[in-house]
Amino acid sequence: MGHLRFLTAGESHGKALALIVEGMPAGLPLSEQYITAELVRRQKGYGRSSRMAIEQDRAQIISGVRHGVTIGSPIALLIQNRDWENWKEIMSVSPTDKEIESIAHLRPGHADLAGVIKYGFDDVRPILERASARETAARVACGAIARRFLEEFEIAIHSHTWAISGIEAKINHPLDWPRVESSPLRCADSSAEREMMAAIDVAKERGDTLGGIFQVIAFGVPIGLGSHVHWDRRLDGRIAQAIMSINAVKGVEFGEGFRMASLPGSEAHDIIQHDEAPPFWHHTTNRAGGIEGGISNGEPIVVNVAVKPIPTLAHPLPSIDLKTKGEVLAHVERSDVCVVPAAGVIGEAMLAIVLADVMLEKFGGDSLSESQRNYRLF
Ligand SMILES: Cc1cc2nc3c(=O)[nH]c(=O)nc-3n(C[C@H](O)[C@H](O)[C@H](O)COP(=O)(O)O)c2cc1C
């Protein structure tokens, strides 16, 4: 990553999330409403906690945009945490005289134990505040800016829920994206969706949580992004890192991925075809998921992503008290039951960020029109 860079800041129950994005060319139309619409998509999904109703995220652009277009300077953005009102004492920046209860009941599956040992705390609060997936709202804001750029090149990114707790949706191509967007689980298959929702209801009743698989697909990606020449320039490696960094993601596969391991070579590869008309090259199948030798091959980029059941259980797991070392039940903080649909939206954002970065690497440009000119010439 180098042509499009970003940093986020902010604790889950702090004042706000902050984002700085550097490297976006000038002249790109961009609005707060466009970014906010993506934040809203991240907050939906059957199985989310009551916090989603409190937050209703809104993006506030601080710099880098003038009269509705980017000006080439860093884009800074704020997303206020409405919940801050309830956390002013607990998350106060200044020292406080009030007795604030510390969290010592370690939660399995979270950064709690490793985090307090690494950073030298006797309270989990400073770790969980930043380890929380609240931070991904800032990534989705950055992803929205990247997506806006990619749209100018007719690259579109979608995600859908493939499975929840082993219940698989039937995938019929082309996928019905308007149906996915209006589905409470971002699922294309309405009968699987009913089963998934019932499973979420049962898990909620039992104080349990569920994981699943989402698929994220980029359409319209040109041949030639990424490179075979070095490990850190391989596009599949870069996308895998970006998506694996999402909270609760435990597996990333391209195309047929793990299933390819059991196929003979004669059934695993995509046959190349040449056409008279643009884009001239295509493959008869897309088992590779759009990337060969670390370079985009012109087919859609298809990434399947495994999301673990989230670790905070309303019916908590047995654990250990950080101070007394005695056996306790894990700390319970208000929590979601299933986040697969939201994780899909975050997956779209991370894929958009990597693709915008490699587009800028290949085509450059300080202004959008310069990037587009270089793209057309290629
Ligand atoms: C959108 C989203 C929302 C999440 N919400 C919760 C939650 O409410 N409770 C919880 O325990 N974990 C939640 N997680 C998962 C944790 O953030 C994550 O499992 C934890 O930080 C440990 O990191 P790891 O699973 O990547 O190893 C959420 C993840 C995502 C992607």
PDBQT file of the ligand as one rigid body, heavy atoms in Angstrom, charges set to zero:
ROOT
HETATM    1  C1  LIG A 401     -19.210  -5.564  12.266  1.00  0.00    +0.000 C 
HETATM    2  C2  LIG A 401     -18.637  -6.304  13.425  1.00  0.00    +0.000 A 
HETATM    3  C3  LIG A 401     -19.258  -6.186  14.663  1.00  0.00    +0.000 A 
HETATM    4  C4  LIG A 401     -18.764  -6.888  15.764  1.00  0.00    +0.000 A 
HETATM    5  N1  LIG A 401     -19.438  -6.779  16.935  1.00  0.00    +0.000 NA
HETATM    6  C5  LIG A 401     -19.023  -7.535  17.985  1.00  0.00    +0.000 A 
HETATM    7  C6  LIG A 401     -19.758  -7.539  19.210  1.00  0.00    +0.000 A 
HETATM    8  O1  LIG A 401     -20.787  -6.876  19.347  1.00  0.00    +0.000 OA
HETATM    9  N2  LIG A 401     -19.294  -8.310  20.212  1.00  0.00    +0.000 N 
HETATM   10  C7  LIG A 401     -18.183  -9.085  20.100  1.00  0.00    +0.000 A 
HETATM   11  O2  LIG A 401     -17.811  -9.775  21.027  1.00  0.00    +0.000 OA
HETATM   12  N3  LIG A 401     -17.456  -9.090  18.961  1.00  0.00    +0.000 NA
HETATM   13  C8  LIG A 401     -17.858  -8.351  17.908  1.00  0.00    +0.000 A 
HETATM   14  N4  LIG A 401     -17.130  -8.385  16.739  1.00  0.00    +0.000 N 
HETATM   15  C9  LIG A 401     -15.935  -9.248  16.650  1.00  0.00    +0.000 C 
HETATM   16  C10 LIG A 401     -14.747  -8.745  17.467  1.00  0.00    +0.000 C 
HETATM   17  O3  LIG A 401     -14.453  -7.400  17.188  1.00  0.00    +0.000 OA
HETATM   18  C11 LIG A 401     -13.506  -9.625  17.200  1.00  0.00    +0.000 C 
HETATM   19  O4  LIG A 401     -13.843 -10.974  17.183  1.00  0.00    +0.000 OA
HETATM   20  C12 LIG A 401     -12.465  -9.405  18.290  1.00  0.00    +0.000 C 
HETATM   21  O5  LIG A 401     -12.006  -8.073  18.230  1.00  0.00    +0.000 OA
HETATM   22  C13 LIG A 401     -11.256 -10.358  18.199  1.00  0.00    +0.000 C 
HETATM   23  O6  LIG A 401     -10.600 -10.216  16.980  1.00  0.00    +0.000 OA
HETATM   24  P1  LIG A 401     -10.456 -11.429  15.958  1.00  0.00    +0.000 P 
HETATM   25  O7  LIG A 401     -11.764 -12.181  15.990  1.00  0.00    +0.000 OA
HETATM   26  O8  LIG A 401     -10.228 -10.791  14.622  1.00  0.00    +0.000 OA
HETATM   27  O9  LIG A 401      -9.313 -12.276  16.412  1.00  0.00    +0.000 OA
HETATM   28  C14 LIG A 401     -17.605  -7.705  15.633  1.00  0.00    +0.000 A 
HETATM   29  C15 LIG A 401     -16.977  -7.799  14.391  1.00  0.00    +0.000 A 
HETATM   30  C16 LIG A 401     -17.489  -7.131  13.286  1.00  0.00    +0.000 A 
HETATM   31  C17 LIG A 401     -16.823  -7.285  11.948  1.00  0.00    +0.000 C 
ENDROOT
TORSDOF 0
